[in-house]
Amino acid sequence: MGTRIDDTLLPELLRKLKDGLPESYKEYSHVKNTIEKKWTSVDFYVDQWPEFTALVIRPHPQKHELKYTDKYHFVYGTNTKQLMNIITADGFINWLERVTFGAVPSRFWSAIDDLLIEKKGEIIKAPGCIVHTITKEELVLHDVPDGMKLKWMNHNEAPELYRSNSKYQLTGVLEYSQALISKFRSLALITKTGQEFVGVASQTYYGTIGFLFVHEQYRGNGCAKVILSHLAKSLLDDNQMFVSLAEDDNTPAIRIHRSVGFKPIALRTRWFRFKPGNLS
């Protein structure tokens, strides 16, 4: 099953993961947010300590409160065999329930895919994502359009934010978005009267800018660039580590990222979702 990292060792684990940035962005952010008590619902397992070659982040069954993320697992490392030894250990994952592997690095895609096929259930593979980074020097800040303004969100505004975004109208997403907004930064573009939301982007607990979307009637006017660039500036000004993901077949999203100054790195990720055959 691997070795569980005790909370007292998390600062040392954070230092080791910092050396692996930006590839270790998910794991670094998980550990940092656990230490800062922003997101404490996971456990960390390695193949060995202190010199590990595989790391798995597993949701803690007693601590996890959000239905949307209570089956999320994240993986990192250089040794596929050791990583799979942790994942496949008896009792480590309950394969009679839904399981999600989040933002899996491409080096592990084949092994994760083979494992899920062996488990004989429904497998949903999201498109691959290009990982983008940015620096203060690269950032291109886009001006707020006339008749609009930027606003930091509070968790009570989550229902309005996602009312027309069907991608996120799933069980548990509202509670998840409220948790993100209450603990991390979410920036919205709204009309100056404050009567209508134009779009939004949120900082996530695993080190990305996510949930970027603009309501359909405002698309094509550069609103996404405004939101993305100003949220990125806020995080950069505070020296926070983050990346942004764009699906590799989503040309408009890639263009938006490049226009803001994001640069792709040599890392692609993909989400794997598994539903066992015993579930309808």
C-alpha positions in Angstrom: 0.0 0.0 0.0 3.0 2.3 0.3 4.0 4.5 3.2 1.5 7.1 4.5 3.2 10.5 5.1 2.6 11.7 8.6 1.5 15.3 9.0 4.8 16.1 10.7 6.6 15.2 7.5 4.5 17.4 5.2 6.9 20.4 5.3 9.7 18.1 4.1 7.5 16.6 1.4 6.6 20.1 0.3 10.3 21.0 -0.1 10.9 17.9 -2.2 7.9 18.6 -4.4 9.0 22.2 -4.9 12.1 20.8 -6.7 9.7 19.1 -9.1 7.7 22.2 -10.2 6.0 22.8 -12.4 5.3 19.1 -13.1 4.5 18.5 -9.4 1.9 21.4 -9.3 -1.0 19.2 -8.2 0.9 17.5 -5.4 2.7 20.6 -4.3 -0.6 22.5 -4.0 -2.3 19.6 -2.2 0.5 19.5 0.4 0.7 23.3 0.8 -3.1 23.6 1.3 -3.1 20.7 3.8 -0.3 22.4 5.8 -2.2 25.7 5.7 -5.5 23.9 6.6 -7.3 25.1 3.5 -7.9 21.6 2.2 -7.3 18.8 4.7 -9.3 15.9 3.3 -6.6 13.8 1.7 -3.7 11.5 2.7 -0.3 11.1 0.9 1.3 7.8 0.2 4.8 7.2 -1.3 6.6 4.0 -2.3 9.4 4.8 0.2 10.6 7.6 2.3 12.4 9.9 2.2 13.6 9.2 -1.4 10.4 8.4 -3.1 9.7 7.7 -6.8 5.9 7.5 -6.7 3.3 9.5 -4.8 -0.4 8.9 -4.6 -2.9 11.3 -3.1 -6.0 9.5 -1.8 -9.2 11.1 -0.3 -9.5 10.5 3.4 -12.8 8.6 4.0 -13.5 10.3 7.4 -12.3 13.8 6.6 -13.8 14.2 3.1 -17.0 16.3 3.0 -17.5 17.0 -0.7 -19.4 14.5 -2.8 -17.9 15.8 -6.0 -14.3 15.2 -5.0 -14.6 12.3 -2.5 -13.3 9.8 -5.1 -10.5 11.9 -6.6 -7.0 10.4 -6.6 -3.9 12.2 -7.9 -0.6 10.5 -9.0 3.0 11.8 -9.4 6.4 10.3 -9.8 8.9 8.7 -12.1 8.4 5.0 -11.4 5.3 3.5 -13.0 5.7 0.1 -11.4 6.0 1.5 -7.9 3.0 3.8 -8.5 0.8 0.9 -9.6 2.0 -1.2 -6.6 0.5 1.5 -4.3 -2.8 1.9 -6.3 -3.4 -1.9 -6.7 -2.6 -2.8 -3.1 -5.5 -4.6 -1.3 -7.9 -2.1 0.1 -6.2 1.0 -1.1 -9.0 1.9 -3.5 -12.6 0.7 -3.2 -13.3 -0.6 -6.8 -17.0 -1.1 -6.0 -17.4 2.7 -6.0 -16.7 5.4 -8.6 -13.1 6.3 -8.9 -11.5 9.3 -10.5 -7.8 9.9 -11.4 -7.3 13.6 -11.8 -4.9 15.3 -14.2 -2.8 12.1 -14.8 0.6 12.8 -16.4 0.9 11.2 -19.8 3.7 8.8 -18.7 1.0 7.0 -16.6 -1.9 7.0 -19.1 -1.3 3.5 -20.5 -0.9 1.9 -17.0 -4.0 3.6 -15.6 -6.0 2.7 -18.7 -4.9 -1.0 -18.5 -5.8 -1.1 -14.8 -9.3 0.3 -15.4 -10.0 -2.1 -18.3 -9.0 -5.0 -16.0 -11.6 -3.7 -13.4 -14.4 -4.2 -15.9 -16.5 -1.1 -15.7 -17.3 2.1 -17.6 -14.3 4.2 -18.4 -14.5 7.8 -19.3 -11.3 9.4 -20.6 -11.3 13.2 -20.9 -9.3 14.8 -23.7 -5.7 15.4 -23.0 -4.8 18.8 -21.5 -1.8 21.0 -22.3 -0.3 22.5 -19.1 0.6 26.2 -19.3 2.7 28.4 -17.0 3.2 32.1 -16.8 5.5 34.7 -15.2 5.1 38.3 -14.3 7.2 39.3 -17.2 5.2 37.2 -19.7 1.7 38.3 -18.4 -0.4 40.4 -20.8 -3.0 42.2 -18.8 -6.2 42.8 -20.8 -8.3 45.9 -20.1 -11.8 45.6 -18.6 -14.4 46.4 -21.3 -16.6 49.5 -20.9 -19.8 48.9 -19.0 -18.2 46.0 -17.0 -16.1 45.6 -13.8 -14.2 42.9 -11.9 -15.5 41.4 -8.7 -14.1 38.9 -6.2 -16.7 36.3 -5.5 -18.2 35.0 -2.3 -19.5 31.5 -1.9 -23.2 32.6 -1.8 -22.9 33.6 -5.5 -21.9 30.2 -6.7 -25.4 29.3 -8.0 -25.5 32.3 -10.2 -22.1 31.7 -11.6 -22.9 28.3 -13.0 -26.5 28.7 -13.9 -25.9 28.4 -17.6 -22.7 26.3 -17.7 -24.0 22.8 -18.3 -20.5 21.3 -18.0 -20.6 21.9 -14.3 -24.3 21.2 -13.5 -23.5 17.8 -11.9 -24.2 16.4 -8.5 -22.0 18.0 -5.9 -20.6 20.7 -8.2 -22.4 23.6 -6.4 -21.0 22.6 -3.0 -17.6 22.1 -4.6 -17.6 25.6 -6.2 -18.8 27.1 -2.9 -15.8 25.5 -1.1 -13.4 26.8 -3.7 -14.8 30.3 -3.6 -14.7 30.4 0.2 -11.1 29.2 0.5 -9.4 30.3 -2.7 -9.7 33.2 -5.2 -12.5 33.4 -7.7 -12.8 36.4 -10.0 -15.8 37.4 -12.0 -16.5 39.9 -14.7 -19.9 41.6 -14.2 -21.9 44.4 -15.6 -21.3 47.7 -13.9 -24.8 47.7 -12.6 -24.0 44.5 -10.8 -27.1 42.9 -12.2 -25.5 40.2 -14.4 -22.5 38.0 -14.3 -20.4 37.9 -17.5 -17.9 35.2 -16.7 -15.7 33.8 -14.0 -12.5 31.9 -13.2 -11.5 30.2 -10.0 -8.3 29.1 -8.3 -8.5 25.4 -7.4 -7.1 23.4 -4.5 -4.8 21.5 -6.8 -2.8 24.4 -8.2 -4.7 25.5 -11.3 -6.9 28.3 -12.6 -10.1 26.5 -13.5 -13.8 26.9 -14.0 -13.0 29.5 -16.7 -16.2 30.3 -18.7 -18.1 33.2 -20.1 -21.8 33.3 -20.6 -22.7 32.7 -24.2 -24.1 36.2 -25.0 -20.8 37.8 -24.0 -18.4 35.5 -25.9 -16.2 36.8 -28.7 -15.4 40.1 -27.0 -12.3 39.2 -25.1 -14.0 38.7 -21.7 -12.2 35.4 -21.0 -8.8 37.1 -21.5 -9.7 39.8 -19.1 -10.8 37.4 -16.3 -7.9 35.0 -16.9 -5.2 37.8 -17.0 -6.4 39.6 -13.9 -6.7 36.5 -11.8 -3.3 35.4 -12.9 -1.9 38.8 -12.0 -3.4 38.6 -8.5 -1.7 35.2 -7.9 1.6 36.3 -9.4 1.7 39.4 -7.3 1.4 37.2 -4.2 4.1 34.8 -5.6 1.6 31.9 -5.6 2.4 28.8 -7.7 -0.2 27.8 -10.3 -0.7 26.5 -13.8 -3.6 26.6 -16.2 -4.9 23.7 -18.4 -6.4 23.8 -21.8 -7.7 20.7 -23.6 -5.5 20.0 -26.6 -8.4 20.0 -29.0 -9.9 23.3 -27.7 -8.3 25.8 -30.0 -10.2 28.8 -28.6 -9.0 28.1 -25.1 -5.4 27.6 -26.3 -5.6 31.0 -28.1 -6.9 32.7 -25.0 -4.1 31.3 -22.9 -1.4 32.3 -25.4 -2.9 35.9 -25.7 -2.6 36.3 -21.9 1.1 35.2 -22.0 0.8 31.6 -20.9 3.4 29.2 -22.3 2.9 25.5 -22.8 5.3 23.1 -21.0 6.3 19.6 -21.9 3.5 18.0 -19.8 0.1 16.7 -20.8 -2.5 15.4 -18.4 -5.8 13.6 -18.6 -8.7 12.8 -16.3 -9.8 9.2 -16.0 -13.2 8.3 -14.5 -14.3 4.8 -13.7 -17.7 3.5 -12.8 -17.9 -0.2 -11.8 -20.3 -2.5 -13.5 -22.4 -3.0 -10.3 -23.5 0.7 -10.4 -26.3 1.8 -12.6 
